[in-house]
Amino acid sequence: MTRYGMLIDVKKCNGCYNCFLACRDEYAGNDHPPYSQAQPSAGQYWMNISEKERGAYPKVKVDYIPLPCQHCREASCINASPQGAVYRRPDGIVLIDPVRSMGQKEILSLCPYRVIYWNPEKNIPQKCTFCAHLLDQGWNAPRCVEACPTGALLFGDLDDPSIEIAAALKSTPAEELHPEFGLGPNVVYRGLPKRFIAGEVLLSDRMDECAQDVVITLVDGGQNRVTRTDNFGDFEFDGLAPHHAYTLRIVHPGYTSKEIPVRTHMDINVGEIILEPGG
C-alpha cells in the first residue's frame, strides 16, 4: 500500500521561497472540496521556511528549513480531535475535514510542530494537505516539490524502492526534525543544522600571507576528523554534536604545533590561532 512522504535536504535549500509561493498559488482563494477550503490572503504558512542563523560575526551561517505538516504516523492531532475532524487516509496523508472541524480552534494546540493555522473567516483549522487533490488526479508530487529549483524536496511512496525518494532514504539515513515528539513523521530531513567549529590560522613570521594548507585535526577519541586551511587561512568543522568536548590539533611543517580544547555548547569561532616557528 502507498505511504506518501517527503525528504527535505536542508543543504540544498537556498531560501528562494518558491515552495511557499507555489503553495499560496494553489490554495489562497481556492477551495478544493472535500480536501480543503481556501487559505486566507495572509497569516498561513502551509509550507513555512524557518531561517536559522548560526555562529557569530565573522563566522556566520544561515540555514533554511522547509516546514510543512509532518503527516505523522502517530499524529496527536488525530488522536485527540473530536468527531473525526482530523483523519488519516490509507496512503498516510493526514487531512483536516473542513466541515467536521468547524469551530474547533483547539485543534491548533494539538500539533507540537505548530503547523496548523486558524482561518477566522471560515471558522476552521487548516494545514498542508500534501496536495492530495492533485495526487488523486494523477500528479506525482505536491506543488511545492514541483516548484523547488534545487531538488531540496523529494516526494513519493516511501515503500516503493523504484522511485527516487525511497532509494535516497536507503542510501543515506534521514532524521526527524523533532524526534523527541515521538510522532513518527512521514516528512524527514537531511542536513539539519548542527554545531560547528571555525577559526583562522596565522604564521607569526609571515603575517602578511595567508596560512594555506595547515592541517587541522578535530580530536574526538577514535572519531578524528581532518581538514586543511583554505586560501585565506580559514578552517571549519560542521555537523558536530552539541555540548560535546573536542580538541583542535593544529600542525604545520616548521612550526610548533598547538592543541586547543573546545566544547560545543554553541557554535564556536576560536578566532585567530598564531603558530610560532619551531617544532
Beta strands, then each sheet from edge to edge (+ up, - down):
strand 1: 4-9
strand 2: 47-56
strand 3: 59-68
strand 4: 86-88
strand 5: 94-96
strand 6: 117-119
strand 7: 124-126
strand 8: 153-157
strand 9: 187-190
strand 10: 195-203
strand 11: 215-219
strand 12: 225-228
strand 13: 234-240
strand 14: 245-251
strand 15: 258-263
strand 16: 268-275
sheet 1: 8+ 1- 9-
sheet 2: 2+ 3-
sheet 3: 4+ 5-
sheet 4: 6+ 7-
sheet 5: 13+ 10- 16-
sheet 6: 12+ 11- 14+ 15-
end
